[in-house]
């Protein structure tokens, strides 16, 4: 019989067992409380179809045996889909269990229900289903009352964890998740303070009355404090407001810096000639309404010189949502007309804003970077670098219950365009999160871009990229691959670096670009890349063993079950010594794409180098054993053996887990290689394709294994790109990464086509 019984302490635990055994498509037949907790009866979906087919092929008299006349079967299935079927006939075998009898009855009822549903239109979901969205609705209300619009709310709540689906909005877990989610979407730059460390010209632009002059004085004071008054100068273009020039002149005298005026007819080059030797120049521009066409001329004047002018859009945090939307849109349009991007902003008058949510909503939707926040009139005390989490906390803390005032929302009458922009923002945020989390991801993106170049340029550009990557690629450890070809391929698995946090570098080292022989590879990794810990695929030979011993480098290697070591004066196979090993620790891990539990044990042995010329066993070593079991069923999944000079569990266990997790990489790399063959242009260089295949597989594998909250959120965001369900998480993550990079290319091509059309 195909019906299976599952018992768990809670409904969630019992359902997890159902999914592990029968998959996501399992049919739940019944559930009830039991002495052990909750009992669930379930069966695989395909088993229902198979049994239904077998019963349909049976003689029609079977219906009469169940007490149902053949001629009335269809009528009954329509009118009584949920009726209880008669008891099993007395002629049934006496050994039939109660579970089997109930299974037959439930199967007949399901068949009747299916027939009824096939004849009727879909009905509204029951109220109990809607209850699963209580958490989402509660959080949506929190966002709405805090002043965030629907576009941001839908984006933020798209990745709501299942455990928060029915949580209260004021629960600590829900609030903390909401703050993290919003903060990840509010860009503040890597370090706002470094914004003032870059020499150049900075112009503050924005509408009248937002506080540009006072903010100019605050920024100038910061520059004077950091770089001295001899390197700073102030410029004003405000010749319209009474007293504006005088106000800034007083600030300049207090700071000990010169003040210059820039008239509408004067060019930036003429001004720069007067400011020779001043490395930091801050311009206070005249305030103009966002509807004033002169803002285009203002942007053109600022960008008309030989030196680029950085523009900082000053926004009033107390402005109405519609006003903020219009200011951002019009001023960014003016900047684009001048040939520059306006991406940096500064919020003023936070202390006067009744709600901060509408301003933050505008920044998030437009993808603007918030550099500083002004909270008062004092110079320079009331200016602080923007920090995402405190600002989000302040916005959520200023909620207005049942507020009828309009919340921030895009004023675009084309919902399709807004949806497209929202998807683009989500992709951009996801890419930024991956660059922060995965060491080497930015370089992997650059390698992906090489595939769009002519084939003759890809190899030299790849060499340049690997010699001078766009990010730091520190790798204190290395996961070394076996020196043989991948199954079904004519190239070898690349090696992977291990970063300071124990994660894999997603920019692999191609084997064909390394020296011949293990000592040469290890020495290059140490000298050129700073590698000090080695995870080897097999026992090192005598020459490599000597190199490792002399360099005092920590290492582990995987060993075969039949490998012989010395214990108690006898040479014995590792597999025979496992019962003698001392249990050390149990760790949760991922094994071959599924959750597993590794039970580690250790035994002191003596071992020597591998290979035919290896010396007799003479070195004190630790033999490590791992029994891998299914955490749900307790079924043994496999055994693993390692040798290492490391004796401390604290030192050895992270390396053993790294070597264990690395076992799934070759299969995943092969899958990525096959997918890339149909994705990248046909003339893509082989080494570029190999690098991408191994890097994407490493990224998917690392995200699959990581267990922290940030990794869990990244997994949700990536898998949401695919829409449908996927059976194996690591395969789905690989598909999602490919989808993300292809979507990034598509958005770039659309942007390029639009600019070409403008020209």
N, C-alpha and C positions, 0 to 999 in steps of 0.2 A: 504494500500500500504506500502511496506517495505522500500521505499526510505525516508531518513530523511535529513533535512536541518540544517546546522550548520553555525553560523555566529561568527566571531571573529575579533578583531582589526587587528591581524596579521595572517599570514598563520600558524605559530607555535601554536598560541592560538586556532585557529579553528581545527587544527589537534589534539590537545590535547583533545578537546571536542569529536571529532570523536572516539578516542581511548577509552575515558572514557565510552562512550555509547555503542559502537559496538565492542570493543576489537581490538587487534593488526591485526586481519585478515580482517578488514573491507575493502570493495571495494570502491574506490573513483570514482564516476561517472562523476562529473564535478566540476569545480571551476571557479569563476569569481570575479572580484572586485565589491564591492557594496558600498552604502553610509556609511554603518557601518564598512567597512573594507574589509573582504574577506568572500565570501559565498561558502560553499562546500556542494555538494550533495553526499551522501554515503549510502551504505546499507550493512547489514551483509552478509558475504560470504555464510552462510548456507541458507539464504533467497533466494539467486540466484539459488542454487541447487533445493530448494523446488519448486520455481516458474517454473524452467525449466522442472522439472518432471511433474508438473501439465499441462503445455502446451503440453508436448510430449504425454500425455494421451488424449488430446483433439482430436476431429474429424479432419481428414485431410483437410476438407473444410475450416478450420480456416486459412490455408495458403492462399487460394484464397481470403478470406475476406480482407487479408492484401495486396492484389495485387500481390502475389507471386504464381506462378503455382506450384502445388505439385511436379511435375516431374522435375522442374528446381531448387528446393530449394537447393540441395547440390551443384549444379553448381554455384549458386549465392553466397553461403557462402564461396566458395573457391576464386571466382574472385573478389567479392565486399564486403569484410568483414567490411569496414568502411563506406559504403554508407548510406545515410540518408533514413530511412524507410518512406513509404508514410504516410500521415496524417491519423489520426484515422477516421474510417468510420462515415458517417453521422448518422448511427443508434445507435451510442454510446450514453449512457445516457447523457442527457443535464447537469446534475449536476456534471459531471466529471471535476475535477480541472485541471488547466494547469500543475501542478506538477505531477499529476498521468499520464497524457498523455505523458509527457516527460519521465517519469519513464518507461512506457511501451516501448517507442521507444528505450531508452537506453538499456533496458534489451534485446530487440531483437538484437541490434547491438552487445552487449557483447556475446550473444549466437553464432552469426555468427563469431565473432573474436575467440572465444574459439574453434569452429570447425576448423577454418583455422590453428590456432596454434597447434592443435592436429595432423594435417597432415603435418606440416612443421618442420624441425629441428630448434633448438634454434638459434636465430640470435644474433649477438654481441650487447652488451648494447649500448644504444644511448649515444651521447656525453654529454647530460645533466646529465646522471647518473654519468659518470666519473667526472663531475664537482664537485660532492659531496666529492670527495677524494682530492680536491685541497689542503685543509689544511694538510692532511696526507703527500702528496707528498712534499709540501713545507717544512714541519718539517723534513722529511726524508732527504731532500737536505741539510738542516742546519746541521743535525747530520753527514752526509757524509763529508761535507766541513770542519767540526770541527775535523775530524779524527776518528769518531766512525764507527765501522763496521756494516754490515747488521744484524748480530745476535742481537746485542744490540739495534739497531734501530727498528727491528721488535718487540722485546720484549717491548720496551718503548712505541711504538705507538699503541700497541695492545689495550690499555685502553683509546684511544683518545676520549674525550667527544664529543657528537654530536654537541654542540654549537661551537666547534673548527674545525669541519669537513671542513668548507669553509673559515676559518680564514687565514689571511696573516701570513707568518712565522715571520715577524718582529713586529707583534702586541704584546702589553704588556701582554695580557692574555695568548697567545700561548707561549711566551717566559717564563713567570712565571710558567706555567704548565710544560713545558719541563724541567726547572731547578728542580722543585720539584720531577718530575718523575725520573730524572737521579740521583739526590741526594739520593733518597730513595733506590737506587740500589748500591750506593757506600758506602760500610761498613767502618766506621771509629772507631768502638767500642763505648762503652758508654761514656768513658772519656779517651782520649789518655794519659793524664797526669798520671792517676792512673797506667798506664803500668809500670811506673818507681817507683811506691810505693811498688810494690810486691818484697820482697827480693828474691834473687836467682842469677842464672848465665844466662847472656844474650850474645849470640854469633851473630855477624853480618856476614852474608855470602853473596856472590855474585861474579860476574865476576870481572876481573881486571879493574881498572880504574873507577869504579863507585863512588868512594869517601868514602870507608869504614873507612879508618883511620881517616880522618877528622871528619866523623860522629861519630866514636867511642869517639873522644875527646869531641864533643858537648854533647853526652849523658852522658859521665862521668862528665862533668861540671854541667849538670842538677842534677845528683845524689849528687854531692858534695854540691851543693846549698841547696838541700832538706834534705840530711841526714848527711852531714859532711864528711870530708876526712878520718876519722878513720874507716868508714864503707864501703869504696869503694876501689876496686883494678882493675888494668888493666892487660890484658893478650894479648900477640901477638903470632900468629903462623906463621907470615910472616918472614921467614928466607931467602927468595929468592931474594926479591927486594933490591937493593942497597939503603941504607939509610932509609928503612921502619921502622926498629927497632929504629933507632936514632930519627926519627920524632915523634914517639909515646912516646919515653922516655922524650923528651922535654915537651910534653903536660903533662905527668905524674908529672914531677918536678914542673911545673907551678901550677898544681892542688894540689900538696902535697899528692899524692897517690902512692903506690908502683906499679912497672911494672914487670911482670913475663913473661917468655917465655915458650911456650909449644911446644916441639919438636914432630915430627910425631910418634916417638917411645914411647913417654911418655903417661901414662894413666891419665884420668881426676881425678881419686882418688888420685894419687900422687900429682897432682897440688893442689887439695883442701886441702890436709894436710898442704901445705905451706901457704894457705890463710885462716887459721882458724881465726875467728873473723871478717872477712870481709863479710858483708851480701849482698853487691851488687858487683858482679864481671862482667866486660864487656870484651868480647873477640873479638879482631880484627883478623879475619881469613885471610889466604893468598888468594888472588884473583885467581880464576881458570876459564878457559873457560867453558861454559856450556857443551861443547863436551868432556871435559877432564874426563876420567873415575875415576880420583882420587877424584872427588867431592863425590862419594859414600863412599870412605874410610874416607874422612874428616867428613862427617855426622856421620859415625859409631864411629869415635874417640870421637866426641863431646858427643854422647849419650852412651858412653861405661862405664861411671862411675855410682856410686850409686845414684847421684842426677841428676834430669832431667835438661837439658839445653834448655832454650827457644831460638829459632832461629828466627832472623829477616832478611828477604830477602831484600837486598838493590838493588833498580832498578834505572837506569839512565833514567830520564824523557825525555831526548833528543835522546834516542835510536830509531832505526827503529822498526816499528810494528812487523815485522817478528823476529827480534832479541829478543824483549821483550817476544814474545810468546814462543820462544825456551828456553830462560833463565828460565822463570817460570815453564815450563813443566819439564825440566831436573832437576832443583834443587828440585822441589817437589817430583819427582820420587826418587831422592837420599834420601830425608828425609823419605819417606815411606819405603824405603829399610832399614833404620835405626830404623824403628818402631815408628816414630813420625809424626805428621802432621805439615806442614809448611804453616801457614795461615796468618802470620803477615808480613807486608812489610813497607818499608820506601822509599820514592821517593827523589832522589837527583837531583841537577842541574836543578831545575825548571826554574831558571833564564836563562838557556842556551837553553831551549827547544823552538823550533819554534812553536810547537803545543803540548798541553797537552792531547788532546783527545785520541791519540793512547795508551798512558800509562794508562789513566783511563779506557779505553775500555778493556784493558787486565785485570785490577784489577776486573772490574765488571763481566766479563765473567768467570773468575776463582774463583769468590767468595772470594777474598782475602781482609783482613782488612788492611786499610792504617792507620798507627799509626802517622807518622810524615812526614813532607815535609821539605827538605833542599833547601834554596834559595840563598846560597852564601858560601864564605869561612870563614867568621868570626865565632869565637868560643866564646861563644855558641849562639850568637845573631841570626845567620841565620838558626835556626832550630825551627819550629813551629808545634804544634799539628795539625793534619789534620782535616779540616772542609769541609764537603761535598759540601755545597752550594757555597762558594767562589771558590772552585776548579772547579766546573761545570761552573760557570760564566766565569772564566778565560779560560776554554777550549772552550766554545762557542764563546767567544770574539776573539779567534785566528783562526777563520775560514779562509780557503784558497779557494776562489771562483774558480771553474773550475780547481781544482788541479788534475793533473793526477797521482800524487804519490799514491802508494798503501795504502789503509787505513787498520786499524786493523781488522783482521778477523781470525777465527779459521783455522788452517792449517790441518784440518782433512778431508781426502778424503771420509769419510763416512758421508753423510748429515744426515742420520737417527740417528747416534750417537750424532751429534751436536744438532739435534732437541730434543733428549731425555735429553741431558745435559741442554739445554736451558729451558726445562720444569721443570727440577729439580731446577734450579736456581730461576725460577719464584715462584715455590712452597715455597722454602726457604725464599725468600724475603717476600712473603705474610704471612707466619707464623711469621716472625719477626715483621711485621707491626701489626699483630693481638696481639702479646704479648705486644707490646708497647701501643696499644690503649685500650685493654680490660683487666681490672684488674682481675686477677685470671685465665687468659687463659693458662699460663704456668703450673699452678697446674692442670687445667682441662686436659691438655695434659698428665701429669703424671698419672692422674686417668684413662685416656684412655689406657695407657700402661699397667695398672694393669690387664686389661681384657685378656692379653696374658699369664698371670701367671696361674699356677694350681689353681683350685677353692679354695683349703684349705688355700692358702696363701693370697688371695685377701682381705679378711675382716681385718686381722691384719695389712696388708700393707696400706689399706685405712685409718685405724685409725691413723697410724703413719704419713701418708701424711697430714691428716687434723690437726694433732697436731703441725706438723712442716712443713708447706708448703714452697716451694722453692722461694717464693716471698712475699713481704709485702702485706697484705690484709686489710688495714685500711678501715673501713666502718662507717662513721659518721651517716648513716641512715640505716633503715631496711624496706623493703617492706614485710609486714607480710601476709601470705596466710591464707585462711580460714581453720579452723580445721575440715575438712571433706575430704572424698575421692574424687579423681578426677573422673569425669563421665566415666564410663566404666573401671575403674581401681580399684585395691584393696589397693592403697597407696595414701597418701596425697601429695598435691603440696608443694614442699620445699619453704622456705623463701629465699629472695634475699637481699644481702647487697647493699648499695648505696655508691659509692666512693665519693671522694672530688669533682670530676667534675660533679656529678649528674648522672653518668652512673651506670648501674647495674654491680655488681660483677658477673662474669660468673661461680663462684664457689659457688653453693647454700648451704644453711644450711638445712639438712634433719630434718624433724619434729621429727622422732623417736629418734634422738640423743639429743633432748632438754628436759628440765625439764617439768613436768606436771604443768599445770596452767599458766595463763597469767602473773601474777606477777613474778613467778620464771623465765619465759622465758625472760621477759624484764630486770630483774635484771642481769641475766647471760649475755645478750647481752651488757648491759652497762659496767659491770665489766670486762668481758673477751674479748670483741671485741670493746669497745669504742663507742657503738651505743648511739646516743643522740637524734635522731629524728625518730619518729615511724609513719609509714603509715599503719593503721589498716584496716582489712577487714570489720569490723562492729563496732557498738557502744560498748565501753568497759563496762563490768559489774561494780558493785559498788566497789569491791575490787581493780580491775585494775584501775578504775578511781581515787581512792584514791592514789594509787602508783604513777600514772602519775602526780597528783597534787602535791604530796610531793616532787617528784624528779624534778619538774618544767621542764619536758621534753616536747618539742613541739610535737604535734601529730595531725593527721587528721583521720577521719574514713568515710567510705562510708555509706550512709543511704538510706533506702527505701523511695519511693515516699510517702507512707502512714504513715511514722513515724511522730508522733505528738510532736510538740514543742510549747512553749509559746511565743506568740507575741501579744502585745497590751492587755495583760491580758486574752487572750483566748488560749485554746489548739487547734491547727489547724495542719492539715497535711502539710508536706513540699510542696507537689505538688500544694496546694491551695495558698501558699504564694509566689510562683514564680513571679506572676505579680507585687508584691510589692517590689521586690528586685531591688537594684540599679546596673545598668550595670557598669562593671569595666573595662574589657579588652577583646579583641578578640585575640586568639592565633591559629596558624596553628599547627596541630598535626596529628598523625596516629591513626585511630580508626578501629578496626577489619580488619586490613590489608589494609586499603585504606586511602587516604588523606582526611582530614576533617578539619573543622574550628570550634573551640570551643568558644562560646560566654559566658563569665563568668559574673555572677552577685552575689551580696552579700546582706545579710539581717541580722541585729542584732536580736537574739532570746535568749531564755533561754531554757536549756535542762539539763537532768540529766542522770545518768547511765542507761544502758539497763538491761534487765533481769527482772524476776518477782519481785525480791527483790530490784529493783532499787528505789532510793529515788525520791521524787517529783522533778519536774523540778525547778532548783533554780540557776544554774550557768550561767553566761553570756557567750554566745557562738556566733560564726558567722556561719550562714547557707550559703553555697555556692551552686550555681546552674550553670549548664553548658548545653547549647543547642548546640548539635553537628549537623552541616549541611555540605552537599556536597558543596565544593567550586566552582564547575562548575555549577551545576543545582540549588543550593539553597535548595535542598530537605532535610528535617529534618531526621537525622539518629538516633537520640536518645536523651534522657535527663538523666542527672546525678545529684546526690545530695550528699553533704558532710556536716559534722559538724566538727568544730575545734575551739579551744580557740584562735587561731591566728587571728588577726584582720587586719594586714597589708597585702595588696595584694602582695607586694614584697616577704614576707615570705611564704604566702600560695600558690601562683600560681605554683611555681616549684613542690611543694608536690602534688597538685591536678593533675597536668599533669603526674607526676610519677605514681600516683594511677590509672589514666585513662589509661595510656599506659600498665600498668600491667594487665589490664583485658584480653588482648589477650594471656597472657602467658599460662594459663591452657590448652587451646586448642592446642597451639604449643608444649607444653611439652608432651601432649598425642600423638601428631603426631611423635615427636622425639622418644618417647618410642617404638612405633610400628615399626619405621624404624630400631631402634637398635636391636630389637628382631631378625631381619633377617640379621644383619650385624656383631654383636659381637658373639664370641663363645658361644655355648649353656650353658657352665658351668660358664658363667660370673656371679659374685655375684650380687644379686638384688640391693643392695645399690649402688654399682658401676654404675649399669645401670641407676638407678634413678638419681644419681648425674650427669651423662653424659647427660641424657635427659633434665633435667632442665637447666644445664649449656649451652648446645648447643642452646636450645630455647631462653635463655636469651641473648646469643651472637647474634643470628639472629634478635631478637626483638630490641635490642639496635642499631645494625647497620641499621635496617630498619627505626628507628625513628630519628637518628642523622642527622642533616642537614648541617654540615660543609663540607668543600672541602675534607678533609682527609677521612671522612666517605664515601663521594660520590665516591672517588677513590677506597676505599676498596670494596664497593659494586660492582663496575664495575669489579675489578679484580676477586672477588669471582664468580660473575655470568658468567664471561668469561670461567670459568672451566666447565660449563655445556653445553656450545655450543648453544643449541636451546633456543627458547623463552619460558618464563614461565609467566603464567597469574598473580599469586600472588607473590609479591616480597618477603614477609617474608618466604613463603614456599620454594621459590627458594634459598634464603640465607641459610636456614637450610640444604637443599640438598647439596649446595656448601660446607658448613662446613664439612659435613659428607664425601663428596668426597675428600676434602683436607686432612683430617686425614687418610682416607684409602689410598690415594696416598702416603702420608708420610710413612705409614707402608710398602707399596709395595717397595718404593725406599730403605728403610732400609733392607728389606729382600733380595733385589737384591744385595746390598752391602755386606751383610753378606754371601750370597751364593758365591759371587766372592772371598771374603777373604778365605772362606773354600776351594774353588777350588785351590787357590794359595798354601794353606798348603798341 
